[in-house]
């Protein structure tokens, strides 16, 4: 929303979202192209598990990256 030039304008909000290009926990989020359809961002699929954390109460740990090996794992799947 910070990049939106006019919060009262639907077109301005749409354009700000469409220009998004950032790295997230699920990989790169980019609507400006490269996806199968206009205004779609493909992200890799990994398996994460919420565990008790050291910095925060719970932290998301990637436990399986077989479909996206470029995303590092942080632990093994734990039975609850």
C-alpha positions in Angstrom: 0.0 0.0 0.0 3.0 2.3 0.5 3.7 2.2 -3.2 0.1 3.1 -4.1 0.1 6.7 -5.3 -3.6 7.3 -4.5 -5.4 5.0 -1.9 -8.8 6.1 -3.1 -8.0 5.0 -6.7 -8.7 1.3 -7.5 -6.5 1.6 -10.6 -3.6 3.0 -8.5 -3.9 0.1 -6.0 -4.0 -2.4 -8.9 -1.0 -0.9 -10.6 1.0 -1.0 -7.3 0.2 -4.7 -6.8 0.9 -5.5 -10.4 4.4 -3.9 -10.1 5.2 -6.0 -7.0 8.5 -7.9 -7.2 9.8 -9.3 -3.9 11.3 -12.3 -2.2 9.1 -14.0 0.4 9.0 -17.2 2.4 7.4 -18.9 -0.6 9.9 -17.6 -3.1 9.8 -14.7 -5.6 6.4 -13.0 -5.9 6.2 -11.1 -9.2 3.1 -10.2 -11.2 5.0 -8.3 -13.9 5.5 -11.2 -16.2 6.8 -14.7 -16.3 3.5 -16.3 -15.1 1.1 -18.4 -17.1 -1.5 -15.6 -17.1 -1.6 -11.8 -16.7 -1.6 -10.8 -13.0 -0.7 -14.3 -11.8 2.5 -15.0 -9.8 3.8 -18.6 -9.8 5.6 -19.6 -6.6 7.5 -22.9 -5.9 5.8 -25.4 -3.7 7.6 -26.5 -0.5 6.4 -28.1 2.8 6.8 -26.1 6.0 6.0 -26.8 9.6 5.4 -24.4 12.4 7.6 -25.2 15.4 8.4 -23.5 18.7 11.0 -20.9 17.9 14.0 -19.3 19.5 13.4 -15.8 18.4 9.6 -15.9 18.1 7.0 -18.1 19.8 6.6 -20.1 16.6 8.7 -20.2 13.5 8.0 -21.7 10.1 10.7 -24.2 9.1 10.9 -25.6 5.6 11.0 -29.4 5.9 10.7 -30.6 2.3 11.9 -28.9 -0.9 11.7 -31.8 -3.3 9.7 -29.6 -5.8 12.0 -26.6 -5.4 15.5 -27.7 -4.4 16.8 -24.1 -4.6 14.9 -23.2 -1.4 16.9 -24.6 1.5 15.4 -26.8 4.2 15.7 -25.9 7.9 14.8 -29.2 9.5 13.0 -32.5 9.3 9.3 -33.0 9.6 8.3 -33.7 13.3 5.4 -35.8 14.4 3.1 -33.9 16.7 
